[in-house]
């Protein structure tokens, strides 16, 4: 049988080593989904028929990392690439709503696939044998549907993170959610309390970056209110407007700022801290929320913002304001497109406080004149050149 996919050499090596040692080995999960979609996978996961000790023994001569032996996972490093090989397994009970209390190694691939979350992630591929698809994953791929394997209430009861994963896959892949799965998402939403803030944040970021954020925010508002608590304060009209704006954006921090822009600024910080976002994300979201409303009246104002926060932040703010108002800001756009360099901070001025003191600008007037020079130079009213600035400073002092 001709192989369906062209695989990287390090993946083929891993599969071949397993086969040479008498073990079955299959690519499983998201990599099979992506290969069937014609997308190069970000990583490759392999399910094997042997216990982890046997996997380790098969890869003597390679660097092996005991990632999670009790769960059957061994990481093998081949040509600088890490590959996770996990024994076929079935999960025990999930008393904490997130992790199985125990796992049992299984002898059959079918048992392993039946425990997975969604049909599109429950397929396996073995070169020479083709795709194993027991739950209609290929059909759901063609129909562009996210559907749980088996009973969705059971899947979400086992692991509540799957609630957000269903929404994330819908947005990231631009797929519909199967009606039965969608209903279970809303029924089981309270189980999200068992999910760590960090894991919620990861799923939200990927969801915001996808194509269906707006429709998901509207349809599953109760889920998002449990994830981003300040959203509960919004009226229906405010929420719909915020969801529409957030849905136009792909940068997660900008989208969150849009979603919370009808609320006090402190709510954005509260939401970020509750989600335990990284500090860079928190700073970006709070900065954008603080400047979301209004416009830059002059290019100089936009240039000063650029100097303080960077071009990427100015571009994000421009996107945010356009999403909120439906109108692009020509002043900001013009500054983003500029090739001429204007000073955007005092340190970029061609003069400093000492220069002004030498011409007699002293005391309280010093700071006032420096800031006025920056404003004039940023607006392009005076050239950022020492003599021109000193001449302007004397006029400002008088």
Secondary structure as UniProt FT lines:
FT   HELIX           9..20
FT   TURN            21..22
FT   STRAND          25..28
FT   HELIX           30..37
FT   STRAND          45..48
FT   HELIX           52..58
FT   TURN            59..61
FT   STRAND          63..68
FT   HELIX           69..71
FT   STRAND          73..78
FT   TURN            79..80
FT   STRAND          81..87
FT   STRAND          89..91
FT   TURN            95..96
FT   STRAND          103..105
FT   HELIX           109..114
FT   HELIX           119..121
FT   STRAND          123..126
FT   TURN            127..129
FT   STRAND          130..133
FT   HELIX           137..143
FT   STRAND          145..146
FT   HELIX           152..158
FT   HELIX           161..173
FT   STRAND          176..177
FT   HELIX           179..187
FT   HELIX           189..194
FT   HELIX           197..208
FT   HELIX           213..219
FT   HELIX           221..227
FT   HELIX           229..233
FT   HELIX           236..247
FT   HELIX           252..259
FT   TURN            260..262
FT   HELIX           265..275
FT   HELIX           279..290
FT   HELIX           299..309
FT   HELIX           311..325
FT   HELIX           330..336
FT   HELIX           346..348
FT   HELIX           353..358
FT   TURN            359..360
FT   HELIX           364..379
FT   HELIX           386..397
//
